[in-house]
Amino acid sequence: MNPRPDQFDLAILREPQADGRLSNAELAARVGLSAAPCWRRVRTLEQAGFITGYRAILDRQKIVSPLRNGLGG
């Protein structure tokens, strides 16, 4: 990978921040690539450390409230 991301790499980095559940096919369509090159770029960005993981953002209030009310299993 080039030391500096190009326009496609930057688009690939930007899109999952708005919607982390994008499929590779949808990501590819949004950034203007076919699926295989998009997938390779994502893997390259991961290996180069630009993408360090994938996470879910939890609503702590919805987790804590049931526990406080005795509904926590």
C-alpha positions as CSV (number, residue, x, y, z in Angstrom):
1,M,0.0,0.0,0.0
2,N,1.1,3.5,-0.7
3,P,2.1,5.4,2.5
4,R,-0.7,7.9,1.7
5,P,-4.2,6.7,1.1
6,D,-5.8,7.7,-2.2
7,Q,-9.3,8.9,-2.8
8,F,-10.8,5.4,-2.8
9,D,-9.0,4.5,0.5
10,L,-10.3,7.7,2.1
11,A,-13.8,6.9,1.0
12,I,-13.5,3.4,2.3
13,L,-12.3,4.8,5.6
14,R,-15.1,7.3,5.8
15,E,-18.2,5.2,4.9
16,P,-18.1,2.6,7.8
17,Q,-17.9,5.5,10.3
18,A,-21.4,6.5,9.2
19,D,-22.7,2.9,8.9
20,G,-20.5,0.2,10.4
21,R,-22.8,-2.6,9.2
22,L,-22.2,-2.0,5.5
23,S,-21.7,-5.1,3.4
24,N,-18.6,-5.2,1.2
25,A,-20.9,-5.0,-1.9
26,E,-22.7,-1.8,-0.5
27,L,-19.3,-0.3,0.5
28,A,-18.0,-0.9,-3.0
29,A,-21.0,0.7,-4.6
30,R,-20.8,3.7,-2.4
31,V,-17.1,4.3,-3.1
32,G,-17.2,3.5,-6.8
33,L,-15.3,0.2,-6.9
34,S,-16.3,-3.3,-7.7
35,A,-16.5,-5.7,-4.8
36,A,-13.2,-7.6,-5.2
37,P,-10.9,-4.5,-5.4
38,C,-12.9,-2.9,-2.5
39,W,-12.4,-6.0,-0.4
40,R,-8.6,-6.1,-1.1
41,R,-8.3,-2.4,-0.2
42,V,-10.2,-2.9,3.1
43,R,-7.8,-5.8,3.9
44,T,-4.8,-3.7,3.0
45,L,-6.1,-0.8,5.2
46,E,-6.5,-3.3,8.1
47,Q,-3.1,-4.7,7.7
48,A,-1.5,-1.2,7.5
49,G,-3.2,-0.2,10.7
50,F,-5.6,2.3,9.3
51,I,-8.6,0.1,10.4
52,T,-7.9,-1.3,13.8
53,G,-11.2,-3.0,14.5
54,Y,-15.0,-3.0,14.3
55,R,-17.1,-2.2,17.3
56,A,-20.7,-1.8,18.4
57,I,-21.7,1.3,20.2
58,L,-23.9,0.3,23.1
59,D,-26.5,2.4,24.9
60,R,-25.3,2.0,28.5
61,Q,-28.6,3.3,29.9
62,K,-30.6,0.5,28.2
63,I,-28.1,-2.0,29.7
64,V,-28.0,-0.6,33.2
65,S,-31.8,0.1,33.6
66,P,-32.9,-3.6,33.4
67,L,-30.1,-4.6,35.8
68,R,-31.3,-2.1,38.3
69,N,-34.9,-3.3,38.0
70,G,-34.0,-6.9,38.6
71,L,-34.5,-8.0,35.0
72,G,-30.9,-8.8,34.4
73,G,-31.2,-12.6,34.2
